[in-house]
Amino acid sequence: MRRHFCSLLLAASVCGISSPLVAQEPEKKVTAPVGKSEGTLVMRGKPYKLEHAVAYESKVFDDNLISVTLSEKPLQIDKIKSSLREGKGTDDKIFMFHPHVKVTFGKDGKPMFSNSYADNGSLSVSGSLKGELKAKDGRVIGTASMKTGDDEKGVSSFDIKFDLELIPAVVVPADPKPEPGDKPKTKSTSKSKGKDDAPKGDAKSGGDRPNVQDLLLKDATDVQLKKLVEQLNFKSSTDVKATAEALSKHLEEQKWTKSGSDLITPKSAILKRDNGAASLTIFVKPADTGSTVSMMTKGLSWEEKKAAKPEPVEEETVSAKGVSASKFPVPDKATEVERNADIQMVIFRSQLGAKELADFYRAKLKALGWKEDKDETLLIEEAGTGALVFTKGKDALRVLIQPGKPKSASRVVIQGEGSALTADADSEDTKPAKKE
């Protein structure tokens, strides 16, 4: 079970929808409630009665999922619709500050994660929710429940039932196509090329691509720039939540935009950002002091900048106690396999999905004496994304799974710490393997 206290969450009220919602449809104020619901929320031992509810579809990563919110107070359905449109189908623009519970259900009808708010605190949970949702004829019927904590620290729980009309997914109209005969617009008719007209740089030269060093936070230490695998690692002095918030603000200032919803718990966070053709998948994990940040990047410039150069960090010397990088297990038919003991990393592409890959490494690494740290596991099958951590003594292995489209179902990065991945004395583990 994962928990996370924050302050910005969604609430909703009991109201109905008189017609399907599309982006260009004019607002219709709904006054008569449609549907029924009942629920209770206990936040740190204090109970709240939830008498109002709403259900809507919203985009989570690349899928339209259903969220159901039960609230202590009514809220404006028109405002929810408007916020969904402003968020281009996501509910990132919906914020409420009174007691409520929001549960997001996967395509299989099972609850994926929940967010609860009351008394200036919130609780986010995934993986340990109970319940089921059924959708039919524009309605959703179901239940959901959760309980965590103890009598000394304060129990937090909720139990909800609902039968509601569903606000359908927002339809974002495509850009209008030019009529036949329309002339394409040009930036300038000047014969001379100005600074803005210069050709864009390619991946090798950098050009106008975002520079990897600009992603570093001000308090970043132990910086590792791994150009070969397009990965950036560093440490921050703040905890997971504070580091994730600082990264979000820092990247927003540099015109990076969200790709889906951020997933943040006390022990891990996953953020995805886009900037033109460049993209980031960011993993934040707790450390002995502060937190560690790993960024899987695409489309960045790796040219060294004259100002604010990060000090190079030497890779830790590995011993012969870990798993040989050349013999590290990868699924059958894996492609583009790269093994490098020097940087403690194995990378490949696979046609297997996130759950199949997670099950594969749970079985293989358990047989090798590794134990899964389930508090660190975050697996979102519908999004094809996940992070699993395995430990043996002071060593650790992180299995990071990303969507691999269009080349494959998944892209997998295995990262070792300590002596987790080693080189055979008579092997070439320190060199990337040829693509298979």
C-alpha positions in Angstrom: 0.0 0.0 0.0 1.3 3.4 -0.9 0.4 6.6 1.0 1.1 10.2 0.3 -0.1 13.4 2.0 -0.5 16.4 -0.2 -2.9 19.3 -0.4 -4.4 19.6 -4.0 -7.1 17.0 -4.8 -10.5 16.8 -6.5 -14.0 16.8 -4.9 -17.4 16.5 -6.5 -21.2 16.6 -6.0 -24.3 14.6 -6.9 -25.7 15.9 -10.2 -26.8 14.5 -13.5 -26.0 15.0 -17.2 -28.8 15.7 -19.7 -26.9 15.0 -22.9 -23.4 13.7 -23.9 -20.5 16.1 -23.4 -18.4 17.3 -26.3 -15.8 20.0 -26.3 -17.7 22.4 -28.6 -21.1 21.9 -26.8 -22.4 25.0 -24.9 -22.6 24.8 -21.1 -25.9 23.6 -19.6 -26.4 24.2 -16.0 -27.6 21.0 -14.2 -29.8 21.5 -11.1 -31.6 18.2 -10.6 -29.5 15.4 -9.0 -29.3 12.1 -10.9 -28.1 8.9 -9.3 -27.4 7.8 -5.8 -24.4 7.3 -3.6 -23.4 6.8 0.0 -20.0 6.7 1.7 -17.9 7.5 4.7 -14.3 8.8 5.0 -12.1 8.5 8.1 -9.0 10.6 8.0 -6.6 10.1 10.9 -9.4 8.9 13.1 -11.9 11.6 12.3 -15.1 10.5 10.4 -16.8 12.4 7.5 -20.1 11.6 5.8 -20.0 11.7 1.9 -23.4 12.5 0.5 -22.6 13.9 -3.0 -21.0 12.2 -6.0 -19.9 12.5 -9.6 -18.4 10.1 -12.1 -16.4 11.1 -15.2 -14.0 9.8 -17.8 -10.5 11.4 -17.9 -7.2 10.7 -19.6 -4.5 8.9 -17.5 -1.4 8.5 -19.6 -2.8 7.4 -23.0 -6.0 5.7 -21.7 -9.5 7.1 -20.8 -10.3 5.8 -17.3 -13.2 6.4 -15.0 -13.0 8.3 -11.8 -15.7 8.4 -9.1 -15.6 11.1 -6.4 -17.8 11.2 -3.3 -17.8 14.5 -1.4 -19.0 16.0 1.9 -20.2 19.1 0.0 -21.9 19.6 -3.3 -19.8 21.0 -6.2 -20.5 22.6 -9.6 -20.8 20.1 -12.4 -20.3 22.9 -15.0 -17.0 23.7 -13.4 -15.9 20.1 -13.6 -16.7 20.0 -17.3 -14.9 23.2 -17.9 -11.8 21.9 -16.0 -11.8 18.7 -18.0 -11.8 20.7 -21.2 -9.1 23.0 -20.0 -7.0 19.9 -19.1 -7.5 18.5 -22.6 -9.3 15.4 -21.2 -7.3 15.1 -18.0 -8.5 16.1 -14.5 -5.3 18.0 -13.7 -7.2 21.3 -13.6 -9.7 20.2 -10.9 -8.9 21.2 -7.4 -11.1 21.0 -4.3 -10.4 21.6 -0.6 -13.2 19.9 1.4 -13.5 16.3 2.5 -13.8 13.9 -0.4 -12.6 10.6 -1.9 -11.7 10.1 -5.6 -11.2 6.5 -6.9 -9.9 5.9 -10.4 -10.8 2.5 -11.9 -8.9 0.6 -14.6 -10.4 -0.8 -17.8 -11.0 -4.1 -15.9 -13.3 -2.4 -13.5 -10.9 -2.7 -10.6 -9.7 0.3 -8.5 -6.2 1.4 -9.5 -5.6 4.3 -7.1 -7.4 6.7 -4.8 -6.9 10.2 -3.4 -8.7 11.3 -0.2 -8.7 14.8 1.4 -9.8 16.1 4.8 -8.6 18.3 7.6 -5.7 19.9 5.5 -4.2 16.6 4.7 -4.6 14.0 2.0 -3.9 10.3 1.4 -3.0 8.6 -1.9 -3.2 4.8 -2.1 -2.6 2.3 -4.9 -2.3 -1.5 -4.9 -4.4 -2.3 -1.8 -7.8 -1.1 -2.8 -11.0 -3.2 -2.8 -14.0 -2.8 -5.0 -15.4 -3.0 -8.5 -17.1 -0.8 -11.1 -19.5 -1.8 -13.9 -20.3 0.6 -16.7 -23.4 0.3 -18.9 -25.7 2.6 -20.9 -24.0 5.7 -19.7 -24.1 4.7 -16.0 -21.5 3.4 -13.5 -22.4 1.2 -10.6 -19.9 -0.1 -8.0 -18.1 0.0 -4.6 -14.7 0.8 -3.3 -13.0 0.6 0.1 -9.6 1.0 1.8 -8.2 1.0 5.3 -4.7 1.9 6.6 -3.0 2.9 9.8 -3.6 1.8 13.4 -5.3 3.0 16.5 -2.2 4.7 17.9 -1.3 6.7 14.7 -4.8 7.1 13.6 -6.8 5.0 11.2 -7.6 6.3 7.7 -10.2 4.5 5.6 -13.2 4.9 3.2 -16.1 2.8 2.1 -18.3 4.1 -0.8 -21.2 2.8 -3.0 -22.5 4.5 -6.1 -24.9 4.4 -9.0 -24.3 7.4 -11.2 -24.6 8.9 -14.7 -21.2 9.1 -16.3 -19.7 12.3 -17.8 -18.1 11.0 -21.0 -14.6 11.7 -22.1 -14.0 15.2 -23.4 -13.8 15.3 -27.2 -10.9 17.7 -28.3 -11.6 18.8 -31.9 -8.7 18.4 -34.3 -7.1 21.4 -35.9 -9.1 22.4 -39.0 -7.7 21.3 -42.3 -6.8 24.0 -44.8 -9.3 24.4 -47.6 -8.1 23.6 -51.2 -6.3 26.5 -52.6 -5.2 28.0 -49.2 -1.6 29.1 -49.3 0.6 27.8 -46.4 1.7 30.6 -44.1 5.3 31.4 -44.0 7.3 33.1 -41.3 9.2 35.5 -43.4 9.7 36.5 -47.0 13.1 38.1 -46.3 16.0 36.7 -48.3 18.5 37.0 -45.5 18.4 34.3 -42.7 18.1 35.7 -39.3 18.9 34.0 -36.0 15.4 32.6 -35.8 15.6 31.1 -39.3 18.8 29.1 -38.7 18.4 25.4 -39.3 17.7 23.3 -36.2 20.5 21.2 -34.8 20.6 17.4 -35.0 21.0 15.0 -32.1 24.8 15.0 -32.3 25.3 18.8 -32.4 22.5 19.6 -29.9 21.3 22.7 -31.8 18.1 24.0 -30.2 17.4 20.8 -28.2 17.1 21.1 -24.4 20.4 20.6 -22.8 20.7 17.8 -20.2 22.6 20.0 -17.7 19.7 22.4 -17.5 17.6 19.7 -15.9 19.7 19.7 -12.7 18.2 21.2 -9.5 20.3 23.8 -7.7 21.1 21.4 -4.8 22.0 18.5 -7.1 25.0 16.4 -6.0 26.7 13.2 -7.1 25.7 14.1 -10.7 26.1 11.3 -13.3 25.7 12.0 -17.0 25.4 8.8 -18.9 25.3 9.8 -22.6 25.6 6.2 -23.9 22.2 5.3 -22.4 20.8 8.9 -22.3 20.4 8.8 -18.5 20.9 11.5 -15.9 21.3 10.6 -12.2 21.8 12.9 -9.2 20.9 13.3 -5.5 18.8 16.0 -3.8 18.9 17.1 -0.1 15.0 17.1 0.1 12.6 14.2 0.5 10.7 12.5 -2.4 7.7 14.8 -2.3 9.7 18.1 -2.1 12.1 16.9 -4.8 9.3 15.9 -7.1 7.6 19.3 -6.6 10.9 21.2 -7.2 11.5 19.2 -10.4 8.0 19.9 -11.6 8.4 23.7 -11.1 11.9 23.7 -12.5 10.8 21.9 -15.7 7.7 24.0 -16.1 9.9 27.1 -16.2 11.8 25.5 -19.0 8.6 24.9 -21.0 8.4 21.2 -20.3 4.8 20.0 -20.2 3.1 17.1 -18.4 2.5 13.8 -20.2 -0.3 12.2 -18.1 -0.6 12.4 -14.3 2.2 12.5 -11.9 2.3 9.5 -9.5 3.8 10.4 -6.1 4.0 8.3 -2.9 6.2 8.8 0.2 8.7 6.2 -1.2 8.7 6.9 -4.9 7.5 9.3 -7.6 7.2 9.0 -11.4 6.9 12.1 -13.6 6.7 12.2 -17.4 7.5 15.4 -19.4 7.6 16.4 -23.0 9.3 19.4 -24.8 8.9 19.2 -28.5 10.6 16.0 -29.7 12.3 15.6 -26.3 10.9 13.5 -23.5 11.7 12.6 -19.9 10.6 9.8 -17.6 11.7 10.7 -14.1 12.0 8.4 -11.1 12.5 9.8 -7.6 13.4 7.5 -4.7 14.3 8.1 -1.0 18.0 8.0 0.1 19.7 8.0 3.5 19.6 11.8 3.4 17.2 13.4 0.9 16.4 11.5 -2.3 17.9 10.2 -5.6 16.7 11.2 -9.1 17.0 9.0 -12.2 15.9 10.5 -15.6 15.5 8.4 -18.7 15.8 10.9 -21.5 15.2 11.2 -25.3 16.1 13.9 -27.7 18.4 16.0 -25.5 21.6 17.8 -26.2 24.6 16.3 -24.3 27.0 19.1 -25.3 29.1 20.3 -22.3 28.1 23.8 -21.2 30.8 26.2 -20.2 28.8 27.5 -17.2 27.6 25.4 -14.3 29.4 22.3 -15.2 28.5 19.4 -13.0 31.4 17.8 -11.4 32.1 14.3 -12.7 31.4 11.4 -10.4 33.3 8.3 -10.6 31.4 5.0 -10.8 31.6 2.9 -7.8 34.1 0.0 -8.0 32.2 -3.3 -8.3 33.1 -6.5 -6.7 32.5 -10.1 -7.9 29.6 -10.6 -5.5 26.8 -9.5 -7.8 25.2 -10.8 -11.0 27.5 -11.0 -14.1 26.2 -8.4 -16.5 27.0 -10.7 -19.4 24.8 -13.4 -17.9 22.1 -11.2 -16.5 18.7 -12.8 -17.4 16.7 -11.1 -20.2 13.5 -12.5 -21.8 13.6 -14.6 -24.9 13.4 -12.6 -28.2 14.6 -9.4 -26.4 16.2 -7.0 -28.9 18.6 -4.1 -28.8 20.3 -5.6 -25.8 23.1 -3.6 -24.2 25.1 -4.8 -21.2 27.6 -2.5 -19.4 29.1 -3.4 -16.1 31.0 -0.2 -15.9 27.8 1.9 -15.6 25.9 -0.9 -13.8 23.2 -1.2 -16.5 21.4 -3.6 -18.8 19.0 -2.2 -21.4 16.7 -4.0 -23.9 13.4 -3.9 -25.8 10.8 -6.6 -25.4 7.4 -7.5 -26.8 6.2 -8.4 -23.3 4.0 -6.1 -21.3 4.7 -4.5 -18.0 3.1 -7.3 -15.9 4.8 -10.1 -17.9 8.2 -8.4 -17.4 7.5 -7.8 -13.7 6.6 -11.5 -13.2 9.7 -12.6 -15.2 12.1 -10.7 -13.0 10.3 -11.6 -9.8 10.9 -15.3 -10.6 14.4 -15.0 -12.1 15.9 -12.7 -9.4 14.3 -14.6 -6.5 16.1 -17.8 -7.8 19.3 -15.8 -7.6 18.7 -14.8 -4.0 17.3 -11.3 -4.6 14.3 -10.0 -2.6 11.7 -7.6 -3.9 11.2 -4.4 -2.0 7.4 -4.2 -2.4 7.2 -0.8 -0.8 9.2 0.5 -3.7 7.2 -1.3 -6.4 5.0 0.9 -8.6 3.3 -0.9 -11.5 0.7 0.6 -13.8 -0.2 -2.2 -16.3 -2.6 0.0 -18.3 0.1 2.5 -19.0 2.8 -0.1 -19.6 4.9 1.6 -16.9 6.5 0.3 -13.8 9.4 0.4 -11.3 10.5 -2.6 -9.2 13.4 -2.8 -6.7 15.2 -5.9 -5.6 17.8 -6.0 -2.9 20.5 -8.4 -1.6 22.5 -7.2 1.4 23.7 -3.6 0.5 23.2 -4.1 -3.2 20.1 -3.1 -5.2 18.7 -3.7 -8.7 16.1 -1.4 -10.2 13.9 -2.6 -13.0 12.4 0.3 -14.9 9.8 -0.5 -17.5 8.6 2.1 -20.1 6.3 2.0 -23.1 8.4 1.0 -26.1 6.2 2.0 -29.0 6.6 2.0 -31.9 9.5 -0.5 -31.9 8.3 -2.8 -29.1 5.8 -3.2 -26.3 8.3 -2.2 -23.7 11.7 -0.7 -23.1 13.5 -2.0 -20.0 16.4 -0.5 -18.1 18.1 -2.6 -15.3 20.2 -0.4 -13.1 22.4 -1.7 -10.4 23.8 -0.2 -7.2 26.8 -1.4 -5.2 28.1 -4.7 -6.7 24.8 -5.6 -8.2 26.1 -6.0 -11.8 29.7 -7.2 -12.3 32.0 -7.9 -15.2 33.5 -11.4 -15.8 37.2 -11.4 -15.9 37.2 -13.0 -19.3 34.2 -11.2 -20.8 33.5 -7.9 -22.5 30.8 -6.7 -20.0 32.3 -3.3 -19.9 31.4 -2.7 -23.5 27.9 -2.4 -24.9 26.8 -5.6 -26.6 25.9 -5.5 -30.3 22.2 -5.1 -31.0 20.6 -8.5 -31.3 
